[in-house]
Amino acid sequence: MSGDPIADKRYVTGRPLVSVIVPTLEEAENLPLLVRRVARAMGGHAYEIIIVDDDSPDNTRAACASLARRFPLSLHVRPGAADGLGGAVLFGFAQARGEVLVVMDGDLQHPPESLPELLAPLERGEADFVLGSRHAPGGTVAERWGFLRRLNSGVATLLARPFAGRSCTDPMSGFFALRRDLLDAAERLTPLGYKIGLELMCKCGARRVVEVPIHFGARARGRSKLTLAQQFKYLEHLSRLYDFTFPRLSPAVKFIVATAVAWLAGLSLFLTLSRRGMVPMPAATLSYPAAIVATAAFHMRYVRTQRNFLVSGRPWRDFIVTCLCEWAACAACATWIANRVREIHAMEVFALTYAAATVTRYVLRKELLQDVRGLPAEPQMMQRATEARDTSRRAA
């Protein structure tokens, strides 16, 4: 038994009440200080620290092996993991033994000293989900943010309002706590990128979300993982959450946006051909491939971001079949107009032919791809997490 109270492992012998999950990637320099600060903050709580590392090439394994001799800490390495921080957190949940789950970063920007305040609303039964907020009254940020950083954060927060609620000031926070029974109520967890807290708030059905002000520190060592690619992943993640929250409305809105962009692309080519003397009917038919190209860009994103939900095993084959049918509908409508209508404005030809193609597209995509019906399938990620959690519980 160690004489150092912050290095006492007496809580390992029983089941911990609190599991602190820390996803890491090249954070070996920060871990010794982080673990000691967590131990001081947890005081008399029965707790465990779970480090989930995505196969860092630094000294993470050795650092954790040394810390595990003095603290209730376990390391889980995921070689070749491609699901990022969100997947690491779900993996950590599957290994956790506590009834209260805490997630925090390993870069010391989330203050371990705030852990008691984070846990208190859960212990008092006042909250389902507790966020450590930089922006709540009393919260502070160590680094001075420029205009673009503040604008970026403000827009990201605004886009998350439908899931987090108007009163939530920091829905993108990665420092949060929840009870296991709330996690067990989750539906289709498919986190993408860094915003796992937002995913959980939305899909666990958290009704009582409480924010605790924190001081968001400056990174002392290592380098930031927030890149432009991660910001694009956030937008893709929001797209998934909109689909989940508004399973009818969201896909329909996306269909309308994609169709509007396709019509604009086709209209540009239609007007170009018309100015060069081509009559409207063949111009409409020959311009429709421009609309198909624009639609393909949206379809590419759809296949990439919704791969866990795809009903068809060959989405590009179905897309090509759909596009050929659209083009045929456009050509058929143009032929009918040419044979049956004597006087018609060029823009009327464009509208009628493209409308026929769009109706065809809507019907076929709805039947083949189901991208205007919501998300029909259970994702593989949640299945894996559930299986891992069940295995861990049986072993315990």
C-alpha positions as CSV (number, residue, x, y, z in Angstrom):
1,M,0.0,0.0,0.0
2,S,1.6,3.2,-1.1
3,G,1.9,6.1,1.4
4,D,1.2,8.6,-1.3
5,P,-2.6,9.2,-1.2
6,I,-2.8,10.1,-4.8
7,A,-1.0,6.9,-5.8
8,D,-3.3,4.6,-3.7
9,K,-4.7,1.6,-5.7
10,R,-7.1,0.5,-3.0
11,Y,-10.1,1.2,-5.2
12,V,-9.0,-1.4,-7.8
13,T,-10.0,-4.3,-5.6
14,G,-13.7,-3.5,-5.8
15,R,-15.9,-2.4,-8.6
16,P,-15.3,1.3,-9.4
17,L,-18.2,3.7,-9.3
18,V,-16.6,6.1,-11.9
19,S,-14.8,5.2,-15.1
20,V,-12.7,8.0,-16.6
21,I,-12.1,7.3,-20.3
22,V,-9.2,9.1,-21.9
23,P,-8.7,8.6,-25.7
24,T,-5.1,9.4,-26.7
25,L,-2.9,9.8,-29.7
26,E,0.7,10.7,-29.0
27,E,0.0,12.1,-25.5
28,A,2.8,10.3,-23.6
29,E,4.3,13.5,-22.3
30,N,1.0,14.6,-20.8
31,L,-0.2,11.4,-19.2
32,P,1.9,11.4,-15.9
33,L,0.6,14.8,-14.9
34,L,-2.9,14.1,-16.1
35,V,-3.2,10.9,-14.1
36,R,-1.9,12.5,-10.9
37,R,-4.3,15.4,-11.2
38,V,-7.2,13.0,-11.9
39,A,-6.2,11.0,-8.8
40,R,-6.1,14.1,-6.6
41,A,-9.5,15.3,-7.9
42,M,-11.3,12.0,-7.4
43,G,-10.4,11.9,-3.7
44,G,-12.6,9.3,-2.0
45,H,-14.4,8.2,-5.2
46,A,-14.0,4.6,-6.3
47,Y,-12.7,5.1,-9.8
48,E,-10.7,3.8,-12.7
49,I,-8.8,5.4,-15.5
50,I,-9.1,3.8,-18.9
51,I,-6.6,5.0,-21.6
52,V,-7.7,4.1,-25.1
53,D,-4.7,4.7,-27.4
54,D,-4.8,4.6,-31.2
55,D,-1.4,2.9,-31.5
56,S,0.7,6.0,-30.8
57,P,4.3,5.7,-32.0
58,D,5.6,7.6,-28.9
59,N,6.2,6.4,-25.3
60,T,2.5,5.9,-24.4
61,R,2.8,2.2,-23.6
62,A,5.8,2.6,-21.3
63,A,4.2,5.6,-19.6
64,C,1.0,3.8,-18.9
65,A,2.8,0.7,-17.7
66,S,4.7,2.8,-15.1
67,L,1.5,4.6,-14.0
68,A,-0.5,1.4,-13.7
69,R,1.8,0.3,-10.9
70,R,0.6,3.2,-8.8
71,F,-2.8,4.2,-10.0
72,P,-6.0,2.3,-11.0
73,L,-5.2,2.6,-14.7
74,S,-5.5,0.3,-17.7
75,L,-4.3,0.8,-21.2
76,H,-6.1,-0.5,-24.3
77,V,-4.3,-0.1,-27.7
78,R,-6.3,-0.2,-30.9
79,P,-3.8,-0.9,-33.8
80,G,-5.1,0.2,-37.1
81,A,-8.3,1.8,-35.8
82,A,-9.9,4.1,-38.4
83,D,-12.9,5.4,-36.4
84,G,-11.0,8.1,-34.6
85,L,-11.7,9.6,-31.2
86,G,-15.4,8.8,-31.3
87,G,-14.7,5.1,-31.8
88,A,-12.0,5.2,-29.1
89,V,-14.6,6.5,-26.6
90,L,-17.1,3.8,-27.5
91,F,-14.3,1.2,-27.1
92,G,-13.5,2.7,-23.7
93,F,-17.2,2.5,-22.7
94,A,-17.2,-1.2,-23.5
95,Q,-14.2,-1.8,-21.2
96,A,-15.5,0.4,-18.4
97,R,-16.8,-1.1,-15.1
98,G,-18.2,2.0,-13.5
99,E,-21.8,3.1,-13.4
100,V,-20.8,6.7,-14.1
101,L,-18.8,7.3,-17.3
102,V,-16.5,10.4,-17.7
103,V,-14.8,11.4,-20.9
104,M,-11.9,13.8,-21.1
105,D,-9.0,14.6,-23.4
106,G,-5.4,13.6,-22.6
107,D,-3.9,17.0,-23.5
108,L,-4.5,18.7,-20.1
109,Q,-6.9,21.2,-21.7
110,H,-9.8,19.7,-19.7
111,P,-9.1,20.4,-16.0
112,P,-9.2,17.3,-13.9
113,E,-9.8,19.5,-10.9
114,S,-13.3,20.0,-12.2
115,L,-14.2,16.3,-12.0
116,P,-16.1,16.6,-8.6
117,E,-18.2,19.5,-10.0
118,L,-18.9,17.4,-13.2
119,L,-20.0,14.4,-11.1
120,A,-22.1,16.3,-8.6
121,P,-25.3,16.9,-10.7
122,L,-25.3,13.1,-11.5
123,E,-24.8,12.2,-7.9
124,R,-27.6,14.4,-6.8
125,G,-30.0,13.1,-9.5
126,E,-30.3,16.6,-11.1
127,A,-29.0,15.7,-14.5
128,D,-28.8,12.9,-17.2
129,F,-25.8,14.4,-18.9
130,V,-23.2,16.9,-17.6
131,L,-20.9,19.0,-19.8
132,G,-17.8,20.9,-18.9
133,S,-18.4,24.2,-20.6
134,R,-15.9,26.8,-21.7
135,H,-18.7,29.3,-22.4
136,A,-21.1,28.9,-19.5
137,P,-21.1,31.7,-17.0
138,G,-17.8,31.3,-15.1
139,G,-16.1,29.4,-17.8
140,T,-12.9,30.6,-19.3
141,V,-10.4,29.9,-22.1
142,A,-6.7,30.1,-21.6
143,E,-5.9,30.9,-25.2
144,R,-7.0,34.2,-26.8
145,W,-9.2,33.3,-29.7
146,G,-9.1,35.4,-32.9
147,F,-12.2,36.5,-34.8
148,L,-12.1,33.5,-37.2
149,R,-11.9,31.1,-34.3
150,R,-14.8,32.7,-32.5
151,L,-16.8,32.8,-35.7
152,N,-16.1,29.1,-36.4
153,S,-17.1,28.1,-32.8
154,G,-20.3,30.3,-33.0
155,V,-21.4,28.8,-36.3
156,A,-20.6,25.2,-35.1
157,T,-22.7,25.8,-31.9
158,L,-25.6,27.3,-33.9
159,L,-25.7,24.2,-36.2
160,A,-25.8,22.0,-33.1
161,R,-28.8,23.8,-31.6
162,P,-31.4,21.3,-32.8
163,F,-29.7,18.5,-30.8
164,A,-28.3,20.3,-27.8
165,G,-31.0,22.8,-27.1
166,R,-30.9,26.6,-26.8
167,S,-29.6,26.7,-23.3
168,C,-26.5,24.6,-24.1
169,T,-23.5,26.9,-24.6
170,D,-20.8,24.4,-25.4
171,P,-22.3,21.4,-27.2
172,M,-19.0,20.5,-28.8
173,S,-17.3,20.0,-25.5
174,G,-15.3,16.7,-25.1
175,F,-15.4,16.9,-21.3
176,F,-18.6,15.2,-20.1
177,A,-20.2,12.7,-17.8
178,L,-23.2,10.4,-18.0
179,R,-24.6,7.3,-16.3
180,R,-24.3,3.9,-17.9
181,D,-28.1,3.5,-18.0
182,L,-28.3,6.5,-20.3
183,L,-25.7,5.1,-22.6
184,D,-27.6,1.7,-22.7
185,A,-30.6,3.6,-24.0
186,A,-28.6,4.9,-27.0
187,E,-29.8,4.3,-30.6
188,R,-27.4,3.8,-33.5
189,L,-24.2,5.4,-32.2
190,T,-22.1,6.4,-35.2
191,P,-19.7,9.1,-34.1
192,L,-17.6,10.8,-36.7
193,G,-14.6,12.9,-35.8
194,Y,-14.2,14.5,-32.4
195,K,-17.7,15.4,-31.2
196,I,-18.7,12.3,-29.4
197,G,-20.5,14.3,-26.7
198,L,-22.9,15.8,-29.2
199,E,-23.6,12.3,-30.6
200,L,-24.4,10.9,-27.1
201,M,-26.6,13.8,-26.1
202,C,-28.6,13.4,-29.3
203,K,-28.9,9.6,-29.5
204,C,-29.1,8.8,-25.8
205,G,-32.1,11.0,-25.5
206,A,-30.6,13.1,-22.7
207,R,-33.4,15.4,-21.4
208,R,-31.7,17.0,-18.5
209,V,-28.4,18.4,-19.7
210,V,-26.4,20.4,-17.1
211,E,-23.3,22.5,-17.8
212,V,-20.5,23.1,-15.4
213,P,-18.2,26.0,-16.1
214,I,-14.5,25.0,-16.6
215,H,-11.2,26.7,-17.4
216,F,-10.2,25.4,-20.8
217,G,-6.4,25.3,-20.6
218,A,-3.8,25.8,-23.3
219,R,-2.1,22.7,-24.6
220,A,1.2,22.4,-22.7
221,R,2.8,19.6,-24.8
222,G,2.2,17.8,-28.1
223,R,0.3,19.1,-31.0
224,S,-3.4,19.8,-31.6
225,K,-5.4,17.2,-33.5
226,L,-8.0,19.7,-34.8
227,T,-7.5,20.0,-38.5
228,L,-9.4,21.2,-41.5
229,A,-10.3,17.6,-42.2
230,Q,-11.8,17.3,-38.7
231,Q,-13.9,20.3,-39.3
232,F,-15.3,18.8,-42.5
233,K,-16.0,15.6,-40.5
234,Y,-18.0,17.7,-38.1
235,L,-20.2,18.9,-40.9
236,E,-20.7,15.3,-42.0
237,H,-21.4,14.3,-38.4
238,L,-24.1,17.0,-38.2
239,S,-25.6,15.6,-41.4
240,R,-26.0,12.2,-39.8
241,L,-27.5,13.7,-36.6
242,Y,-30.0,15.7,-38.7
243,D,-31.0,12.5,-40.4
244,F,-31.4,10.7,-37.1
245,T,-33.3,13.6,-35.4
246,F,-35.5,14.4,-38.4
247,P,-35.7,11.1,-40.3
248,R,-38.3,12.3,-42.8
249,L,-37.6,16.0,-43.1
250,S,-33.8,16.0,-43.3
251,P,-33.4,13.6,-46.2
252,A,-36.1,15.5,-48.1
253,V,-34.3,18.8,-47.5
254,K,-31.1,17.3,-48.8
255,F,-32.8,15.9,-51.8
256,I,-34.2,19.4,-52.6
257,V,-30.8,21.0,-52.2
258,A,-29.1,18.5,-54.4
259,T,-31.8,18.8,-57.0
260,A,-31.5,22.6,-57.0
261,V,-27.8,22.5,-57.5
262,A,-28.3,19.9,-60.4
263,W,-30.9,22.1,-62.0
264,L,-28.6,25.1,-61.9
265,A,-25.8,23.1,-63.5
266,G,-28.1,21.9,-66.2
267,L,-29.6,25.3,-66.8
268,S,-26.2,26.8,-67.4
269,L,-25.5,24.3,-70.2
270,F,-29.1,24.6,-71.5
271,L,-28.8,28.4,-71.9
272,T,-25.4,28.0,-73.5
273,L,-26.7,25.5,-76.1
274,S,-29.8,27.7,-76.7
275,R,-27.6,30.8,-77.3
276,R,-25.8,28.8,-80.0
277,G,-29.0,28.2,-81.9
278,M,-30.1,24.8,-80.6
279,V,-33.8,24.4,-80.3
280,P,-35.1,23.9,-76.7
281,M,-36.1,20.3,-76.9
282,P,-32.7,18.8,-77.8
283,A,-31.0,21.4,-75.7
284,A,-32.8,20.1,-72.6
285,T,-31.9,16.5,-73.4
286,L,-28.2,17.3,-74.1
287,S,-27.9,19.5,-71.0
288,Y,-29.1,17.0,-68.5
289,P,-25.7,15.2,-68.2
290,A,-24.5,18.4,-66.4
291,A,-27.2,17.8,-63.8
292,I,-26.1,14.2,-63.5
293,V,-22.5,15.3,-62.8
294,A,-23.6,17.7,-60.1
295,T,-25.8,15.0,-58.5
296,A,-22.9,12.6,-58.6
297,A,-20.9,14.9,-56.3
298,F,-23.7,14.7,-53.7
299,H,-24.0,10.9,-54.2
300,M,-20.3,10.5,-53.5
301,R,-20.6,12.3,-50.2
302,Y,-23.8,10.3,-49.4
303,V,-22.0,6.9,-50.0
304,R,-19.0,8.0,-47.9
305,T,-20.9,9.3,-44.9
306,Q,-23.8,6.8,-44.8
307,R,-21.9,3.7,-45.6
308,N,-23.1,2.0,-42.3
309,F,-26.7,2.5,-43.4
310,L,-26.7,1.6,-47.0
311,V,-29.4,-0.8,-48.0
312,S,-28.0,-1.6,-51.4
313,G,-24.6,-3.3,-51.7
314,R,-24.0,-1.5,-55.0
315,P,-24.9,2.1,-54.5
316,W,-23.0,3.3,-57.6
317,R,-24.7,0.7,-59.8
318,D,-28.1,1.9,-58.6
319,F,-27.0,5.5,-59.1
320,I,-26.1,4.9,-62.7
321,V,-29.3,3.0,-63.4
322,T,-31.3,5.9,-61.8
323,C,-29.4,8.5,-63.8
324,L,-30.0,6.7,-67.1
325,C,-33.7,6.5,-66.3
326,E,-33.8,10.2,-65.4
327,W,-32.1,11.1,-68.7
328,A,-34.5,8.8,-70.6
329,A,-37.5,10.6,-68.9
330,C,-36.0,13.9,-69.8
331,A,-35.6,12.9,-73.5
332,A,-39.1,11.3,-73.6
333,C,-40.7,14.5,-72.2
334,A,-38.7,16.6,-74.7
335,T,-39.9,14.3,-77.6
336,W,-43.5,14.5,-76.5
337,I,-43.3,18.4,-76.4
338,A,-41.7,18.5,-79.8
339,N,-44.5,16.3,-81.3
340,R,-47.5,17.6,-79.4
341,V,-46.9,21.3,-78.5
342,R,-46.7,24.0,-81.2
343,E,-45.9,27.0,-79.1
344,I,-43.9,26.9,-75.9
345,H,-41.2,29.1,-74.3
346,A,-37.7,27.7,-73.9
347,M,-37.8,27.9,-70.1
348,E,-41.1,26.0,-70.1
349,V,-39.3,23.2,-72.0
350,F,-36.5,23.2,-69.5
351,A,-38.9,23.2,-66.5
352,L,-41.1,20.4,-67.9
353,T,-38.3,18.1,-69.0
354,Y,-36.3,18.5,-65.8
355,A,-39.4,18.0,-63.7
356,A,-40.0,14.7,-65.4
357,A,-36.4,13.6,-64.8
358,T,-36.6,14.8,-61.1
359,V,-39.8,12.8,-60.4
360,T,-38.1,9.7,-61.9
361,R,-35.1,10.4,-59.7
362,Y,-37.1,10.7,-56.6
363,V,-39.1,7.5,-57.1
364,L,-36.1,5.4,-58.1
365,R,-33.7,6.7,-55.4
366,K,-36.5,6.2,-52.8
367,E,-36.9,2.6,-53.8
368,L,-33.3,1.7,-54.6
369,L,-31.2,3.8,-52.2
370,Q,-33.7,4.9,-49.5
371,D,-31.9,8.2,-49.1
372,V,-35.2,10.1,-48.8
373,R,-36.6,7.8,-46.1
374,G,-34.1,8.2,-43.2
375,L,-31.7,5.6,-41.9
376,P,-32.9,2.0,-42.2
377,A,-30.1,-0.1,-40.8
378,E,-28.3,-0.7,-37.5
379,P,-24.7,0.5,-38.0
380,Q,-21.8,-1.9,-37.6
381,M,-20.0,0.3,-35.1
382,M,-22.8,0.1,-32.5
383,Q,-23.0,-3.6,-33.0
384,R,-19.3,-4.0,-32.3
385,A,-19.5,-1.7,-29.3
386,T,-22.5,-3.6,-27.9
387,E,-20.7,-7.0,-28.4
388,A,-17.5,-5.7,-26.8
389,R,-19.5,-4.3,-23.8
390,D,-21.4,-7.6,-23.3
391,T,-18.1,-9.6,-23.4
392,S,-16.5,-7.2,-20.9
393,R,-19.4,-7.6,-18.5
394,R,-19.4,-11.4,-18.7
395,A,-15.7,-11.4,-18.0
396,A,-16.2,-9.1,-15.0
